[in-house]
Amino acid sequence: MQVRVLLLYLALLSACQVYSQSVDWIKTQGITSELHRANIGKICFTNQSITPADLKQADFLSSYELTNKSNLFMTVFMGTSLTNYLHQLAPNLPADSLTKNGGYQFNFYVDDRLIYQSNLHPGAPYAQIKNTETTIRKPLIDNQHEGAWWSQSAWSRFMNNGGDKALSDGSHVFRLDIKPCFNYANPIVGDLMATGQLNLNVKRKPTINVATIQLTKPTPYADISVSAESFDTDKIKVLKGNLDAGVFRNITSIVVLKNGKLLIEEYFNGATRDSLHDVRSVGKSFASTLTGLAKQEGYLKSEDQTLANFYDLTNFANYSSAKASTSLKDLLTMSSAFDGNDDDNDSPGNEENMYPTANWIKFVLDLPVEPDKFKGEWHYFTAGVVLLGDVLNKVVPNKLEQYASQKLFKPLGITKYEWQYTPQKAISLAGGIRMNALDFAKYGQLYKNNGRWNDKQLLPAAWVSQSFSHQKVIPGRINEYYGYLFWNKTYRVGDQSHETYYCSGNGGNKIFVFKDQPLVIVVTAKAYNTGYAHSQVDKMMEEYILPAVIRNNN
């Protein structure tokens, strides 16, 4: 009997060491309820968001049917706050250093096999939350509010890094372990903070009966007639069925022009032909177009002109000759030496640091330049496109908004669109222009026509050629390049390769212009800030859209 008591005591002592501290180093909210006390060290799952006041033990799931439209929420009950756990890993550091350099490590298991491990960025969540909160109540999947929380991003990365394959249809055991993690570059990982397990019956592969699915019959649109060419309608019906079943999510439109005529026009998730789509950074490509128009008309001499031609840079911080010699071409190819990189959260010139400021142009021109750091290589720099827009706004007559209307949109017959604006009330070329999917297709067709529209050369063919060229290699990607604010990649369909230049924006928004095919394809979407937004469009293109429309070209 004494042995049993001793073993029980040691087990309880071990649990306390794993899940909590005897004395909090930083004061926390403590144990928030009896439900919390009963579940310390556990991650509990629910199928909806439930407030702490209403949450009951009976709400916790032990098994769950996971479909493409399922939601999944977690409540994590910890013995103390994250900062206190981090203090165990680095006891000599102050709290602000711990919160700045420490965070959660999420470990995703399927059937007792580690599928994905993610050291969450220290910025998620905020320092005050790390210091005080002893519970986490967040969505892993929330189809009605996608991309809203860091927890959803973690789930999305899991799905994109093995989770999608591991969670095949059938029965699986899902487990999530959360540990404290300090020092993002060279992680020091602590003991288990909380763990949770859920039996899943996965049903994500829908049964699609093409006989029950109807495709939209296209009708003529201003300057665009309907194509009489055939395509694989069953393949597009299967795609439409997968969209309706939530296999592909938050897509709002698909438009295909073949030989300049409307072949496919489908809308989803409440969108219509008249919907103005927020395509985010697709709008950056319009900056390239307007630069080409301004050069054609002599308002710019060359894309090799430097910033010193347009600004007295001695009026801004961090003046240097390297900054003065930054060319418009550097901005067009996202290869300037400005210390700005949107893919680096800690970059001084990250776009998120620009938006709250009162003067975006001053923000950009105040940045230092680091030629030895970037070495002329491509790095995604939204603020540089804003600066390019300001240059254009300076040199064209009657400001850039009216210039774009007269020289680009009116000739294309585009009358309904919405710009976003800088704090100085100039149009922002950072992105966000809104128009309907067919007008975006017109814009793509202008490039497919080498700058011609209705027998008039709107944009110089030479500018289109320069824009659609491999100006820069995109680091970390295989066989992908960047032109003048246009992306480049190659899709594989069977044993054939199909190169495309394209505009791309957050959420999965695309305008594709194919080099070897008479195709312009528009996909609009609102999967903003999700890990699957762009990869699902790639899958749609390679497995459904391109096979359906290319098959009769030979």
Beta strands, then each sheet from edge to edge (+ up, - down):
strand 1: 42-46
strand 2: 63-66
strand 3: 72-77
strand 4: 102-110
strand 5: 113-119
strand 6: 135-141
strand 7: 170-182
strand 8: 188-189
strand 9: 194-202
strand 10: 251-258
strand 11: 261-267
strand 12: 277-278
strand 13: 434-435
strand 14: 452-453
strand 15: 456-457
strand 16: 472-473
strand 17: 481-482
strand 18: 487-493
strand 19: 496-505
strand 20: 509-514
strand 21: 519-525
sheet 1: 1+ 3- 6+
sheet 2: 2+ 9+ 7- 4+ 5-
sheet 3: 2+ 9+ 7- 8+
sheet 4: 11+ 10- 21+ 20- 19+ 18- 17+ 16-
sheet 5: 12+ 13-
sheet 6: 14+ 15-
end
